[in-house]
Amino acid sequence: LNSLAVRREEAEIVIVGGGPAGSTAAARLAGLGHDVLLVDKDAFPREKPCGDGIMHPGLAVAERMGLGNLVESSFEIESTRMVIGHRRQITTPHVKGPGRPLPRCIVRKEFDAALLSAAQERGTRFIRARVEALGKGNDQRLLAVAGEERLEVQANLIIAADGATSRLRRVTGGQAAKPIAYAIRQYFKCERPLDPILQFDLPLEVDGRVLAGYGWLFPIDEHTANVGVGIYREARGSGPSLRKVLDIYVKELETKAARRFGDLEAIGEPVGSPVGIRSQLEVADSPGLVFLGDAAGTTHPMTGEGISFAMCGGESLAATVHERSKRKGRPQVATGADEEVWRSFPQLGVDISLLVRASTLEVNKAPSAIESAGSVAGPFLTTVEQCAHESAYKTGIEGTPAWAALDSYSPLLSASLERANDLLLDRFSDRTPFVTEVIHASIRSHLGPMYAAAVLATATGVTVPDTAFEAAVAVESVGVLPEMLTMLVDRARSKRLRVNNAMAVLTGDFAATRALLAAAKLGPAAVTALARVGQSGCQGGMRDTAARFAADRTPESWFEAAKETTGAGMVLATQFGTMVRGENSAAAERLRQFSLELGVAVRLAEEIVDLTVGDGVRPGREGAALSRGIYPLPVLYAVETEPSLPRLLAHHMAEQDGAAEIIDVVRQSGALERAAAECAGRVDAARSLAEAQTGDDGEALFTLAAVPADYVTSRVSADALEAC
Ligand SMILES: Cc1cc2nc3c(=O)[nH]c(=O)nc-3n(C[C@H](O)[C@H](O)[C@H](O)COP(=O)(O)OP(=O)(O)OC[C@H]3O[C@@H](n4cnc5c(N)ncnc54)[C@H](O)[C@@H]3O)c2cc1C
């Protein structure tokens, strides 16, 4: 480096890497008026080893960057097909929704060039140079080689978006954790027309040995496919070469799936690289440096999908940097910006090595092990399957009904709820696969963090004391316990069900520990109160579990469980809110009554919506809660008047189908209307009790209490209720 002529550049923000992460952040920051310099070792367009499959969050970001035409002209994907042992198939349709386009396949060479152009159009400067090092100590210069010159860039902030093998991570001390997954792809001309389907094949088998990973065939257009394989591997060089695994996979497609694809004729050479999955993210530390995209390890640890995470991360990091620069005058120090990325991606740095080893062992045993793996999953594993992908995209709570209610009362309260959510995400970041994601999904379902909102509404004042945030974390965490109990399966015979139970118990323990630690910050009285609510929640959870698939469960038993679970949780929330205010309110009994009514209304609202319009995350999943067998109150009401219902429920339990028919019967019976009226009645009662509160909290709680009834009315269309 020292022998080269020096070229000096200055920028407010320098971004290394013009992939989806770097270009998105650059476009956003330059669009907001920042002086951005982007450095990449390659000239664009350039090749990038990738499957070219882009999911809806990434497409939405691309649209916002003005790439609508490119997206529109690409191949639209209708479903995903998982093929097991070239025989069994599971096809899952992708569901289109407002703001949720179907996935697309866009060749990365074109996609990345378009992203970079969008960044340049907004004012980003681009220099082709290979970054080698950073200045030492407080010298924050970026040192690179640009052709025959040595490039030195002085910037206030460096964003390292230099991919899975990040040079900047390595030069700042992050050598310990090497990538653990590798993938390769090649384009092929397909003789037969391709369906708009993302095909995954597993297991991959080489010389009689099963590898942990999968093969894919993604359609780029009617006759062009991106075919590739990705595998987990402890160390580079161990096991068969990627090229060999790909060749074997392609041959298998040609022989065993000949009817579907016909002849496959290679276009160009295969290209491969490490995938940005890491087990354990080491801290790579340097002032004014923040990591993004694959360099930050945001690739999904199970699927290897990383484009959407890189782009969403780019947008959210840019927003954070901009926000801080407004406050501080310039984006000098990135302290805390890494945390922002962590919070957005619960799966970040998850240690999947154990899971990979366990599944490899399982898969290596015999094909039957894989075949049976698809059958009975158990509620915890089913939840994992549902949310592992979706919840990773969204961890914010802005816009949830709980947030909106607080915001309509005071923006200070909604901002505090966001802060409480951040604290929750920090406390729950864990290295255990799926624990964090399932907890997040449970807290963020439907109404949003209602317990945390109730703590803050009760503790409301001119300022929100720090202890209120600990209180919010404690109640939300202990609230996870009953749900984990309802995920347990009695007399688990298969290994998969035993794993299901172990995960649910561990997750419950994990949440309980977090709850106790947070409550301890409020003092011994809070710990005692929390322990009581934990116990009550367990009792309610067990009451629910004992009545699993019981069509003859009485509504009284349902109400008991609701009081013991969400009711007791809400009581604790307002009790903690009062403690935070330093009061031992004389109106404690009234507040307790208020909380019980609200807590029961919350559970009721979520059940009504689950039954009618789905889980709010994936359209078309209405009635999904029936599979868990904890029948919602409207179903129990309908059983009282509809003699055909127990038979339908028994059929659904055995065959896992017929949910639509059950919902129809429930609708016709008027049970939904009855449950909605019950919910509204509880909300009215809670609001009257809130009105009688004389302190500051009365009005805030009055506003919050409307949430369950408003939610039911807004989500369950008037038509559906009229149909009853
Ligand atoms: C074979 C394969 C298939 C995949 N398939 C899919 C898929 O179908 N869907 C999906 O969502 N994800 C897929 N992924 C993951 C996806 O490719 C990444 O998650 C995504 O590219 C991450 O974007 P990024 O901007 O963080 O990094 P990258 O896209 O890797 O961009 C990093 C940029 O940094 C530049 N750079 C690197 N080092 C330096 C340096 N020293 N100096 C200057 N510039 C440098 C590189 O030239 C590059 O342009 C796949 C990965 C692989 C390997």
The ligand as an ORCA input file, in Angstrom:
! r2SCAN-3c Opt
* xyz 0 1
  C     -25.208    -19.044     -3.296
  C     -26.049    -18.160     -2.443
  C     -27.434    -18.145     -2.658
  C     -28.229    -17.242     -1.943
  N     -29.574    -17.182     -2.249
  C     -30.348    -16.254     -1.667
  C     -31.690    -16.073     -2.065
  O     -32.191    -16.731     -2.988
  N     -32.431    -15.141     -1.425
  C     -31.919    -14.367     -0.437
  O     -32.647    -13.527      0.119
  N     -30.623    -14.502     -0.051
  C     -29.818    -15.399     -0.650
  N     -28.497    -15.506     -0.295
  C     -27.972    -14.567      0.702
  C     -27.758    -13.192      0.040
  O     -26.975    -13.314     -1.110
  C     -27.080    -12.229      1.017
  O     -27.729    -12.300      2.261
  C     -27.111    -10.788      0.513
  O     -26.360    -10.653     -0.666
  C     -26.542     -9.846      1.574
  O     -26.379     -8.548      1.072
  P     -25.171     -7.605      1.569
  O     -25.390     -6.299      0.914
  O     -25.073     -7.656      3.031
  O     -23.843     -8.301      1.027
  P     -23.378     -8.598     -0.460
  O     -24.524     -8.724     -1.376
  O     -22.448     -9.740     -0.370
  O     -22.576     -7.293     -0.878
  C     -21.318     -7.021     -0.314
  C     -20.578     -6.071     -1.252
  O     -19.358     -5.702     -0.614
  C     -18.318     -5.674     -1.575
  N     -17.055     -5.917     -0.872
  C     -16.676     -7.029     -0.210
  N     -15.448     -6.870      0.314
  C     -15.036     -5.637     -0.030
  C     -13.851     -4.878      0.207
  N     -12.829     -5.382      0.900
  N     -13.785     -3.630     -0.306
  C     -14.797     -3.096     -1.016
  N     -15.925     -3.778     -1.290
  C     -16.046     -5.015     -0.792
  C     -18.680     -6.792     -2.544
  O     -18.097     -6.583     -3.815
  C     -20.212     -6.697     -2.567
  O     -20.654     -5.896     -3.644
  C     -27.674    -16.406     -0.958
  C     -26.294    -16.481     -0.705
  C     -25.498    -17.325     -1.437
  C     -24.016    -17.359     -1.183
*
